[in-house]
């Protein structure tokens, strides 16, 4: 059986995003657990704001279709979830909204059903963007994802990373790798059962 294939992305467009740094740690953890991981940058899939009239007139934007095909091709997701105004970022919500649209006879749930997702968040604030984690968890579960119950929220994240992007605290690295590894293990288990 081939290695579990995991798609990884952060819900931030900022190149210096703390959540992008956190995602890199999660990607390393999933690779160490034996997964083939493909990080994607949502900036490379520029999507208009979801608009039902636009969808009716023009269909699914090509960038959304391309990203949707990526979701379908992978077994699991690693998602770094920044928090804006105590909830999910606009870019992450908009991405999930477009990917979950029905396309012809294909259900909008196809990219999500049975996928295993691990969630991570980082914030300069004292809560580590934990409210965004809950919002994204609810969205993904409603779309059919199996979301790993354990999540990692990194508070005061502006102090958590060294200049080279590595995490300073080995216990935080262990926690991030633990969630990423759990995604890989659950994917492998579900694939064996199929």
Order of alpha helices (4+ residues) and beta strands (2+ residues): beta-alpha-beta-alpha-alpha-beta-beta-beta-alpha-beta-alpha-beta-beta-alpha
